[in-house]
């Protein structure tokens, strides 16, 4: 899934999975969405990463291995 936001630095993309972390200027959020997504992905033997998108946003990639 690729969003159309302003994007994040590499450092912010690494920190974004920490519970309650919010990017500077973020309002109206709890900072839990990516932390929950990461926990659900890991508990199902998957991996989630945030990549810089060519359009300026974030490309969220979730991969699940075969069981």
C-alpha positions as CSV (number, residue, x, y, z in Angstrom):
1,X,0.0,0.0,0.0
2,X,1.4,3.4,-0.9
3,X,0.2,6.5,0.8
4,X,0.3,10.0,-0.7
5,X,1.7,11.8,2.3
6,X,4.9,13.8,2.6
7,X,7.0,10.8,3.5
8,X,9.4,10.0,6.3
9,X,13.1,10.0,6.8
10,X,14.9,6.7,7.1
11,X,15.2,7.3,10.9
12,X,11.5,8.0,11.2
13,X,10.6,4.9,9.2
14,X,12.6,2.8,11.6
15,X,11.1,4.5,14.7
16,X,7.5,4.4,13.3
17,X,6.8,0.9,14.7
18,X,7.4,2.0,18.3
19,X,4.1,2.3,20.3
20,X,2.9,5.9,20.7
21,X,5.6,7.3,18.4
22,X,4.3,10.1,16.2
23,X,6.1,12.1,13.5
24,X,6.7,15.8,14.2
25,X,3.5,17.8,13.3
26,X,1.3,14.7,13.6
27,X,-2.1,15.5,15.1
28,X,-5.2,13.5,15.9
29,X,-3.4,10.1,16.1
30,X,-2.5,7.8,18.9
31,X,0.7,6.4,17.4
32,X,-0.5,2.8,17.8
33,X,-1.5,1.8,14.2
34,X,1.9,0.7,12.9
35,X,2.9,-0.8,16.3
36,X,-0.3,-3.0,16.1
37,X,0.3,-3.9,12.5
38,X,3.9,-4.9,13.2
39,X,2.8,-7.1,16.1
40,X,0.1,-8.8,14.1
41,X,2.4,-9.4,11.2
42,X,5.2,-10.8,13.4
43,X,2.7,-13.1,15.3
44,X,1.8,-14.6,11.9
45,X,5.4,-15.1,10.9
46,X,5.5,-12.1,8.6
47,X,7.6,-9.0,8.1
48,X,6.5,-5.4,7.6
49,X,8.7,-2.6,6.3
50,X,8.2,1.0,5.4
51,X,10.0,2.2,2.2
52,X,10.2,5.6,0.7
53,X,7.8,5.9,-2.2
54,X,8.7,7.4,-5.6
55,X,5.6,9.6,-5.2
56,X,6.8,11.1,-1.9
57,X,4.7,9.0,0.5
58,X,5.4,5.7,2.2
59,X,5.3,2.3,0.7
60,X,4.2,-0.2,3.4
61,X,5.2,-3.7,2.5
62,X,3.9,-6.8,4.3
63,X,5.3,-10.2,3.5
64,X,4.2,-13.6,4.9
65,X,6.2,-16.7,4.4
66,X,4.7,-20.0,3.4
67,X,3.8,-22.4,6.2
